[in-house]
C-alpha cells in the first residue's frame, strides 16, 4: 500500500520560514520524481517545485530564490525549505510522486498560512 504523508505546515508571519517534509512508503522512492504543489482557495493547483531521481530541480517563477527542494533517498523523504514567505504563499501544499510507468501518488496536503 502506497502512502504519501506531508508534514510541517503551519502559521508563519511574512518574511518567516517553514520546512515541509513528505515521506513516501510502498514505492521505490529513489526512481520517482517528487514534486510539491499548492492550491489556494478558488485557485487551480500549481506546481511549486520538483526534483528528479537525478537531483535536477525545477521551480515556479514565483518561488525562485526563496524555496529549495531536496530529497533524502535513505529516508524516502522530500523537503521543501520555504524562506521569505509572503501572504500569497498561503495555500494547501501537496506532495506528489511521479513516474512515467505508474500512476501519480498524492499526499493529503498540509496547510501553510502566511499572515501577521
N, C-alpha and C positions, 0 to 999 in steps of 0.2 A: 504494500500500500504506500502510495506516494504522499508525502506530507511536505508542505512548504509553509514555514511559520516565520512571520516578521515580528520584530520587537524593537523597542527604543523610541517610539513616538512619544509625543507629549506636548506640553505648552512651553513656549520659549519666547522671550522678548525679541523684538527686532534687533538684528546685529549679533544675536546669540548663535550657539552651535548645538547640533544634535548628531548622534551617530545611530543610524538604523542598522539592524542586523537581520539577516534572513538565513535560516538553516533549512536545508532540504534533505529529506531522507527517502529511501526507496528508489533512488535513481543513481546512475553513475555520474555523480556531481561534476567530476572533472571534465566531462566532454560536453557539458551544456553551456550555452551562452546564457548568462544570468543578467537580468535587467531589473531596473527599478522604474516603475510607472507611478503616476499620480493622477488623481481625479478630484477636482474641486467641485463644489455644488453647482449644478447646472452646466458643467463643462464636460467635454469628452476626456476620456482617459488619454494621457500623453506619456510618451517615453521621456524619462529624465536622464537615465544613464544606462549603459550596458557594458559588459565585459565578456569577451570571448574566452574560449578554452585556452587560447594562446596568450591571453592577457591584454589583447587590444581593447581599447576603451573608446566609447562614444558618448558625447554629452549633448543635451539640448542647449541651444544658444543661451537660453535664459539662466542656465546654471553654470556655464563655463567659468572656471576660475574661482568658483565658490564651493562646488561639490566635488567629491572624489569617490569613485567607486573602486573597490578592491575585493579580492577573494582569497580565501584560505581553503585550498582543496583538502587539507588534512582535517579540517573541521567541517567540511561541507557547508561552508558559510560564505555569504557575500555581504559586504558592508557598504553603507553609503554615509560618508562623512559630509555633513552639511554645515558650512560656515557662513557667516554674514547673512543670516536668514532674514528674509523680507516677508511682510504680510502676504504678498502674493504667492509665497511658497506654501501657504496653508492649503492642505488637501489630505485626502487619504492616500497613503503611499502603499503600493502593491509590489510584491516581488514576483518575478516571472522566471521560469526555467524553460529554455527553448532549445530544441534540437530538431533539425530538418526531418529526421526519420521517426519522430514521435509527436504526440500531441503536446501542446503547451501545458504547463502546470502553473497555477497561481496560488498565492497565499490569500489570507482573509483580509489583509490590509491593516495598516496602523495609522492612526490619526496624528497628523502634525499640525499644530496651531501656532502661528506666529502673531503675537499680539502683546501690546503693552497694557 
